[in-house]
Amino acid sequence: MTQSRDAFEARLRQIGADRYHDKHPFHHLLHGGGCTPDQVRAWVINRYYYQSRIPLKDAAFMSRVEDPALRRAWRSRIEDHDGTAENEGGIRRWLRLAEAVGLDPDYVASTEGVLPATRFAVDAYVRFVRDKTLLEAVAASLTELFAPKIHAERIEGLLKNYAFANDASLSYFRNRLKEAPKDVAFGLAWVLDHADTDEKQDAAAAALEFKTDVLWAQLDALHSAYVDPARIPPGAWQPGEGLALRAAS
C-alpha cells in the first residue's frame, strides 16, 4: 500500500537516523579531537574527491532533464560547488581547508593519493545518478536532510580541538549550513510529489540507502587505512606526501 506523504517522509528520515555517517567511529574521532594531523589530512584529501565529483554528478543529472524548471532549480547546486563571479564555491573553500591543515592544494586537487575505495564509492554514485531514474537520482541527494547536524557538530568540534580551525578554514561548512536547506527543501518536495506508487517509494528509499552506503564506505576506507589497522593500500596517500612548503619545513 502506498504510504501517505507524511508517512513516506518519516520513512526517509528514519533511513538517516539509522544509517547516516555521523554515527561512524571516524567522525566521532575527528569531532572529538582524537585525530592526528595526518589522519585529518587523509580525511581532507579523500573527502575532496567526493566534493570535486558533486558538480559532475549534478551535470550528469541535468543532461537528462527535459523540464526547464527542474534544470533551473538544480543549476544552483553546480554553482554552489564550482563557484561564480560572486561566489568562490565549495571546491575552493575545501582547498582552503587543505591549506590550513598543511597540504599543498594543488596536490589535493590532483586527486593523487585518493584511497581506491573512496574512488570506487564516489564514482559509483556518479554512475548511479547518470543511469538510474530521475526519481532515484534526486532521492539519493536527500542525505542533505541530515547534513546540517553533522556540519554544525563538525564546526564546533574542530574549533574546540584543532589549531588549524578558524572562520576561514571552516568556511565550507558554514556556507553549507546556508546552502543545504534550500537544496533539500526542493529535493524532498520533488521526491514526495513523484514517489506516488509503492514501487516508486521503494525505489526512492533504496536510492537514499545506497547514498548512505557511499558515505559510510568512504569513512570505512579512511579508518582502515589511517586508524586501525592503519594499512594504507598501494598508491594511496602516505603521510609526508603532498605537504605545503611551510608544513614540510
LUMBADO-360945 format. One record per residue (C-alpha): x, y, z; residue in one letter. Coordinates in steps of 0.1 Angstrom, whole numbers, padded with zeros to 4 digits, always signed. Layout:
XYZa/...
This chain:
+0000+0000+0000m/+0014+0034-0010t/+0023+0054+0021q/+0009+0089+0027s/+0032+0118+0020r/+0039+0123+0058d/+0045+0086+0064a/+0068+0083+0034f/+0088+0114+0046e/+0091+0098+0080a/+0104+0066+0063r/+0131+0086+0045l/+0141+0105+0077r/+0144+0072+0095q/+0169+0060+0070i/+0191+0089+0081g/+0185+0082+0117a/+0196+0046+0112d/+0223+0048+0085r/+0238+0083+0082y/+0276+0085+0086h/+0275+0108+0116d/+0275+0076+0135k/+0307+0063+0121h/+0337+0059+0145p/+0359+0081+0123f/+0336+0111+0127h/+0335+0107+0165h/+0373+0106+0165l/+0375+0136+0142l/+0350+0158+0160h/+0363+0148+0194g/+0398+0159+0187g/+0412+0124+0186g/+0427+0125+0150c/+0464+0131+0144t/+0474+0158+0119p/+0480+0131+0093d/+0446+0115+0099q/+0430+0149+0094v/+0450+0153+0062r/+0439+0119+0049a/+0403+0129+0055w/+0407+0162+0037v/+0423+0145+0007i/+0397+0118+0004n/+0367+0140+0010r/+0380+0164-0017y/+0374+0136-0042y/+0338+0135-0032y/+0334+0173-0032q/+0350+0175-0067s/+0326+0150-0082r/+0294+0165-0069i/+0293+0190-0098p/+0300+0162-0123l/+0271+0142-0107k/+0248+0172-0110d/+0258+0179-0146a/+0251+0143-0155a/+0217+0146-0139f/+0208+0179-0156m/+0219+0165-0190s/+0189+0140-0187r/+0163+0165-0175v/+0139+0178-0202e/+0119+0201-0178d/+0135+0236-0179p/+0120+0244-0144a/+0138+0214-0129l/+0170+0223-0146r/+0168+0259-0133r/+0162+0247-0098a/+0191+0222-0099w/+0216+0246-0116r/+0225+0264-0083s/+0240+0232-0070r/+0267+0233-0096i/+0273+0270-0089e/+0275+0264-0052d/+0304+0240-0057h/+0322+0253-0088d/+0316+0290-0079g/+0305+0320-0098t/+0319+0355-0103a/+0304+0365-0069e/+0308+0331-0050n/+0342+0313-0049e/+0324+0280-0044g/+0327+0250-0022g/+0356+0234-0040i/+0378+0264-0035r/+0367+0266+0002r/+0376+0229+0006w/+0411+0237-0008l/+0414+0264+0017r/+0408+0238+0044l/+0435+0217+0028a/+0460+0246+0030e/+0451+0251+0067a/+0459+0215+0076v/+0493+0218+0058g/+0486+0203+0024l/+0495+0216-0010d/+0462+0225-0025p/+0475+0215-0060d/+0483+0181-0047y/+0448+0177-0032v/+0432+0190-0064a/+0451+0164-0085s/+0433+0136-0066t/+0466+0117-0064e/+0467+0095-0033g/+0429+0091-0030v/+0421+0057-0015l/+0408+0031-0040p/+0377+0025-0020a/+0369+0063-0019t/+0373+0065-0057r/+0351+0034-0063f/+0324+0046-0039a/+0322+0081-0053v/+0324+0070-0089d/+0296+0046-0082a/+0275+0075-0070y/+0281+0095-0102v/+0272+0065-0123r/+0240+0059-0102f/+0228+0094-0108v/+0237+0092-0145r/+0220+0059-0151d/+0191+0055-0127k/+0157+0072-0129t/+0154+0109-0122l/+0134+0100-0090l/+0162+0077-0077e/+0188+0103-0086a/+0170+0131-0067v/+0163+0107-0038a/+0199+0098-0035a/+0207+0135-0028s/+0185+0135+0003l/+0213+0127+0026t/+0213+0166+0027e/+0184+0162+0051l/+0208+0151+0077f/+0239+0172+0067a/+0232+0204+0087p/+0235+0185+0120k/+0269+0170+0111i/+0282+0203+0098h/+0272+0221+0130a/+0289+0193+0151e/+0320+0194+0129r/+0324+0232+0132i/+0320+0230+0170e/+0344+0200+0173g/+0371+0213+0150l/+0371+0248+0166l/+0374+0233+0200k/+0401+0207+0193n/+0424+0218+0164y/+0447+0248+0159a/+0440+0249+0122f/+0403+0256+0127a/+0390+0291+0122n/+0364+0310+0102d/+0385+0309+0070a/+0394+0272+0071s/+0359+0261+0081l/+0341+0284+0056s/+0330+0254+0035y/+0309+0240+0064f/+0294+0274+0074r/+0283+0280+0038n/+0267+0246+0035r/+0246+0255+0066l/+0231+0282+0044k/+0230+0264+0011e/+0218+0229+0020a/+0184+0238+0034p/+0174+0253+0001k/+0185+0223-0018d/+0170+0197+0005v/+0136+0215+0006a/+0133+0214-0031f/+0146+0178-0034g/+0124+0164-0007l/+0093+0181-0021a/+0101+0167-0056w/+0106+0132-0043v/+0074+0133-0022l/+0055+0146-0053d/+0068+0120-0077h/+0070+0089-0055a/+0033+0081-0059d/+0033+0043-0061t/+0046+0015-0039d/+0073+0008-0064e/+0085+0043-0067k/+0086+0048-0029q/+0106+0016-0025d/+0130+0027-0053a/+0134+0062-0037a/+0141+0047-0003a/+0166+0023-0017a/+0184+0051-0035a/+0187+0070-0003l/+0201+0039+0014e/+0226+0035-0014f/+0238+0071-0008k/+0243+0064+0029t/+0263+0034+0019d/+0285+0056-0004v/+0292+0079+0025l/+0298+0052+0051w/+0322+0033+0027a/+0344+0063+0024q/+0348+0065+0062l/+0354+0028+0065d/+0382+0031+0040a/+0398+0061+0059l/+0395+0043+0092h/+0411+0011+0079s/+0439+0029+0061a/+0449+0055+0086y/+0435+0045+0121v/+0430+0007+0125d/+0447-0014+0113p/+0464+0015+0096a/+0470-0005+0064r/+0475+0020+0036i/+0468+0004+0002p/+0493+0008-0027p/+0490+0042-0044g/+0472+0059-0016a/+0485+0090+0002w/+0514+0083+0026q/+0520+0108+0055p/+0546+0133+0044g/+0535+0135+0008e/+0518+0165-0008g/+0526+0189+0020l/+0528+0226+0016a/+0563+0240+0019l/+0556+0256+0053r/+0543+0223+0066a/+0572+0203+0052a/+0599+0226+0066s/
